[in-house]
Amino acid sequence: MSYEDRLAELSLQAKRLHEDLVRPEVAADPDALRRIGRELARIQPTVDTWERVQATRRELAGVRAMRDEDADPQMRDMARDEVHRLETEEAELLDALKIELLPHDPLDERDVIVEIRAGTGGEEAALFAAELFRMYARYAERRHWSVDVLSTSETGIGGLREVIFEVHGDRAYSRLKFEGGVHRVQRVPETESSGRIHTSTATVAVLPEADEVDVQIDERDLRIDVYRSTGPGGQSVNTTDSAVRITHLPSGLVVAIQDEKSQHKNKAKAMAVLRSRLLEMEQRKAHEAEAAKRRSMVGSGERSEKIRTYNFPQDRVTDHRIGMDLHNLPAVLDGDLERLIDTLVQTDQAERMASFAEGDVA
């Protein structure tokens, strides 16, 4: 299929989706509205870009005729300048279209569930995990996203053994999906009297938020245990059986949530995390064959990979996948991640474009 045929098909699909949105049966179905809205959000920017390309080409044809046929030298000079401007605009739009026509990750529009766990390094690793959580919370704040903490396991001096939280915002998964992996910190801990630099780690998992329609869970495959919450909390947190542990028997996945006073709320949060973990498992299996052919330094998604080092003595943040060094570590930990994430996104796009068939857009 030629690129113009693909774009014509997308334009027709967008038209049908807009028609579906006004159907009474769709308007009364929140799941259908959500599904159609996501699909429109995915394809409408490409359709809009293609319409701009066509409009630019129509304008370009008229200006070229003026350049070639007008008897007035001054008008021909003006037409030549305008031809140059429009040709540049057309080339920029076609470059954008090449990116938009790349195979699309259908999960990019999703909200995400992020899980951060302290790795090697004891208390220092837990303190680092807490700093990573603050970094992503500040990044979400900068992008006007919202963060909802689902579960925390704290240490005595402000560290986090584990924190699970949701991030709600425009295309959150498309930006945060590159953050999954092992993060390493190198610094002198406050408790280290000799001034020796320690290396500690924390793991980050970024899961696309799954709807009930994405992952079908049979209640018979679940073992649900309730128990008394432990650790800090409100008056009733530690005195009622509000904590919930859900075990998914076929996969062996276990999710435990205890932060809410309500057993019902804890169960709902645990199910949300379980759905997202199961969706991620399905996606990982689906991409195993592709990953064997295409070992992307950005998109392989292996959680065991050391993806980034935060070196305090050198005021340096290094992303090992793209070989990028930033010498402004405090700003990065304060949520200034745009340059890092932009470069990761652009590297991924460039790698995929390199394998894009020649002549698809010209």
C-alpha positions in Angstrom: 0.0 0.0 0.0 1.4 3.4 -1.0 1.7 6.2 1.6 -1.1 8.1 -0.1 -3.4 5.1 0.1 -2.6 4.7 3.8 -3.3 8.3 4.5 -6.6 8.2 2.5 -7.5 5.2 4.6 -6.7 7.0 7.9 -8.8 10.1 6.7 -11.8 7.8 6.1 -11.3 6.1 9.4 -11.2 9.4 11.2 -14.4 10.5 9.5 -16.1 7.3 10.6 -14.9 7.7 14.2 -16.3 11.2 14.3 -19.6 9.9 13.1 -19.6 7.1 15.7 -19.1 9.6 18.5 -22.5 11.2 17.9 -24.4 7.9 17.8 -26.8 7.6 20.8 -25.6 4.1 21.6 -22.0 5.2 21.7 -22.7 8.3 23.8 -24.4 6.1 26.4 -21.4 3.7 26.6 -18.4 5.1 28.5 -16.1 2.3 27.4 -16.9 2.9 23.7 -16.4 6.6 24.1 -13.0 6.0 25.7 -12.0 3.6 23.0 -13.1 5.9 20.1 -11.5 8.9 21.8 -8.2 7.2 22.1 -8.3 6.0 18.5 -9.1 9.5 17.3 -6.3 11.0 19.4 -4.0 8.5 17.7 -4.8 9.2 14.1 -6.2 12.7 13.9 -2.8 14.5 14.1 -1.6 12.4 11.1 -4.8 13.3 9.1 -4.4 17.0 10.0 -0.7 17.0 8.9 -1.7 15.3 5.6 -4.4 17.9 5.0 -1.8 20.6 5.6 0.6 18.9 3.1 -2.2 18.9 0.4 -3.1 22.6 1.1 0.6 23.6 0.8 1.0 21.7 -2.4 -2.1 23.4 -3.9 -0.7 26.8 -2.9 2.7 25.9 -4.2 1.3 25.0 -7.6 -0.3 28.4 -7.9 2.9 30.3 -6.9 5.1 28.3 -9.2 2.8 29.2 -12.1 3.1 32.9 -11.1 6.9 32.6 -11.0 7.0 31.0 -14.4 4.4 33.0 -16.2 4.2 36.5 -14.7 5.7 39.2 -16.9 6.5 41.5 -14.0 10.1 40.9 -12.8 9.3 42.1 -9.3 6.3 39.7 -9.1 8.5 36.8 -10.3 11.0 37.6 -7.6 8.3 37.6 -4.9 6.9 34.4 -6.3 10.4 32.8 -6.2 10.8 33.7 -2.5 7.3 32.3 -1.8 8.1 29.1 -3.6 11.2 28.6 -1.4 9.2 29.2 1.7 6.4 26.8 0.7 8.9 24.1 -0.4 10.6 24.3 3.0 7.2 24.1 4.7 6.3 21.1 2.6 9.6 19.3 3.4 9.1 19.9 7.1 5.5 18.6 7.0 6.6 15.5 5.1 9.4 14.8 7.7 6.7 15.1 10.4 4.5 12.8 8.4 7.2 10.1 8.2 7.4 10.1 12.0 3.6 9.9 12.4 3.4 7.0 9.9 5.8 4.9 11.9 4.3 1.9 13.5 2.3 3.2 16.5 2.4 1.9 20.0 -1.3 1.8 20.9 -0.4 2.2 24.6 1.2 5.6 24.1 -2.0 7.4 25.0 -2.4 5.6 28.3 -1.8 6.7 31.9 0.8 4.7 33.7 1.5 2.9 36.9 5.1 3.3 38.1 6.8 1.0 40.6 10.0 2.0 42.2 11.9 -0.4 44.4 15.1 0.0 46.4 17.8 -2.3 45.0 21.4 -3.0 46.2 22.7 -0.6 48.8 20.5 -1.0 51.9 19.2 2.3 53.4 21.1 4.4 50.9 19.2 2.5 48.1 15.9 3.3 49.9 16.8 7.0 50.1 17.6 7.0 46.4 14.3 5.3 45.6 12.6 8.1 47.5 14.5 10.7 45.5 13.5 9.0 42.2 9.8 9.1 43.3 10.1 12.8 44.0 11.9 13.3 40.6 9.0 11.8 38.7 6.4 13.6 40.9 8.1 16.9 40.1 8.3 16.0 36.4 4.5 15.2 36.4 3.9 18.5 38.1 5.9 20.4 35.4 3.7 18.7 32.7 0.5 19.4 34.6 -0.1 15.7 35.2 -1.5 14.3 38.4 0.0 11.6 40.6 -1.9 9.2 42.8 0.1 7.1 45.3 -1.2 3.5 45.5 1.2 1.9 47.9 4.3 2.8 49.9 6.7 0.9 52.1 8.9 3.4 54.1 12.0 3.1 56.1 12.8 4.8 59.3 14.8 7.8 58.0 12.7 8.8 55.0 13.6 6.2 52.5 11.3 4.0 50.4 11.6 0.3 50.1 8.9 0.4 47.5 6.4 2.9 46.1 3.7 2.3 43.5 1.9 5.3 42.0 -0.3 6.2 39.0 0.4 9.1 36.7 -2.6 10.6 34.9 -1.9 12.9 32.0 -1.7 13.5 28.2 0.3 10.7 26.6 2.0 9.9 29.9 3.1 6.4 28.8 4.7 7.7 25.6 7.0 9.9 27.7 7.7 7.7 30.7 8.0 4.3 29.1 11.8 4.8 28.5 12.3 5.2 32.3 12.0 1.5 33.1 15.2 -0.2 34.2 17.9 0.0 36.8 18.9 3.5 38.0 22.3 3.7 39.8 23.5 6.4 42.2 27.1 7.1 43.2 27.7 9.4 46.2 29.0 9.6 49.7 26.1 8.6 52.1 25.4 11.0 55.0 26.1 8.0 57.3 29.5 7.4 55.8 32.2 8.9 58.1 35.1 8.0 55.9 33.9 9.9 52.9 33.9 6.8 50.7 31.7 6.8 47.6 29.0 4.2 47.6 27.1 2.8 44.6 23.4 1.9 45.1 20.6 1.1 42.8 16.8 1.3 42.5 14.6 -0.4 39.9 11.9 1.4 38.0 9.0 -0.4 36.2 6.6 1.7 34.0 3.4 -0.1 33.2 0.6 1.2 30.9 -2.6 1.5 32.8 -5.0 -1.3 31.7 -8.7 -1.2 31.4 -10.9 -4.1 32.3 -11.6 -4.6 28.6 -7.8 -4.9 28.0 -7.2 -7.8 30.4 -9.9 -10.3 31.2 -9.4 -11.7 34.7 -11.4 -14.7 35.9 -12.3 -14.3 39.6 -11.7 -18.0 40.0 -8.0 -17.4 39.2 -7.7 -15.0 42.2 -6.8 -15.6 45.8 -7.8 -12.6 47.9 -6.5 -12.2 51.4 -7.3 -9.4 53.8 -5.2 -8.6 56.8 -4.4 -5.8 59.2 -2.3 -2.9 57.9 1.1 -2.2 59.3 3.2 0.9 59.5 2.2 4.5 59.8 -1.4 5.5 59.0 -4.6 6.9 60.3 -6.5 5.7 63.4 -8.3 2.8 61.7 -5.5 1.8 59.3 -3.8 -0.4 61.8 -6.9 -1.6 63.7 -9.0 -3.1 60.9 -8.5 -5.8 58.3 -8.3 -3.2 55.4 -5.1 -4.4 53.7 -5.6 -6.5 50.6 -3.3 -9.1 49.0 -4.4 -10.5 45.6 -2.6 -13.5 44.1 -3.2 -14.2 40.4 -2.8 -18.0 40.4 -2.0 -18.7 36.7 0.9 -16.2 36.6 1.9 -16.2 40.3 1.7 -12.4 40.4 1.0 -10.9 43.8 -0.2 -7.4 44.6 -0.6 -6.1 48.1 -2.1 -2.6 48.9 -2.7 -1.3 52.4 -2.5 2.5 52.2 -6.3 3.2 52.2 -8.5 2.7 55.3 -11.1 1.1 53.1 -10.7 -2.5 52.1 -12.8 -1.8 49.0 -10.5 1.0 47.9 -7.4 -1.1 48.5 -8.9 -4.0 46.5 -9.7 -1.6 43.6 -6.2 -0.3 43.6 -4.7 -3.8 43.8 -6.8 -4.9 40.8 -5.6 -1.9 38.8 -2.0 -2.8 39.5 -2.6 -6.4 38.7 -4.3 -5.6 35.3 -1.4 -3.4 34.3 1.2 -6.0 35.3 -0.7 -8.7 33.2 -1.0 -6.3 30.3 2.7 -5.6 30.4 3.4 -9.4 30.5 1.3 -9.9 27.4 3.0 -7.0 25.6 6.5 -8.3 26.6 5.6 -11.8 25.1 4.3 -10.2 22.0 7.5 -8.2 21.5 10.0 -11.0 22.2 10.3 -12.0 18.6 10.7 -8.4 17.4 13.2 -7.6 20.2 15.3 -10.6 19.0 15.6 -8.9 15.6 15.9 -5.3 16.7 17.9 -4.7 19.8 17.0 -1.1 20.4 19.2 0.6 23.0 16.1 2.7 23.9 13.2 0.4 23.6 14.3 -3.1 24.7 12.6 -2.6 28.0 14.7 -5.1 30.0 14.3 -4.2 33.7 17.7 -5.7 34.5 19.5 -3.1 32.3 21.4 -0.3 34.0 20.0 2.6 32.1 21.2 5.7 34.0 23.8 6.7 36.6 23.5 9.7 38.9 27.0 10.7 39.9 27.0 13.2 42.7 30.7 13.9 43.1 30.9 14.8 39.4 27.5 16.5 39.2 26.7 14.2 36.3 23.7 12.2 35.0 24.6 9.7 32.3 22.0 7.8 30.3 23.9 4.7 29.1 21.5 3.9 26.2 22.2 7.1 24.3 25.6 8.0 25.8 24.3 11.3 27.0 25.8 13.2 29.9 24.1 16.1 31.7 26.0 18.2 34.3 23.1 19.5 36.3 22.2 16.7 38.6 20.1 18.7 41.1 17.9 20.0 38.3 17.3 16.5 37.0 16.4 15.2 40.4 14.0 18.1 40.7 12.1 16.8 37.6 13.9 18.6 34.8 13.8 15.5 32.5 12.7 17.0 29.3 16.0 17.0 27.5 16.7 13.4 28.5 13.3 12.1 27.5 13.2 14.2 24.3 16.5 12.6 23.2 15.3 9.1 24.1 12.1 9.7 22.1 14.1 11.1 19.1 16.6 8.3 19.2 13.9 5.7 19.1 12.2 7.5 16.2 15.4 7.8 14.3 16.1 4.1 14.7 12.7 3.1 13.6 12.8 5.5 10.6 16.1 3.9 9.5 14.2 0.7 8.9 11.2 2.5 7.4 10.8 1.5 3.7 12.2 4.0 1.3 9.6 5.8 -0.8 6.7 5.4 1.7 6.6 9.2 1.9 8.0 11.4 -0.9 
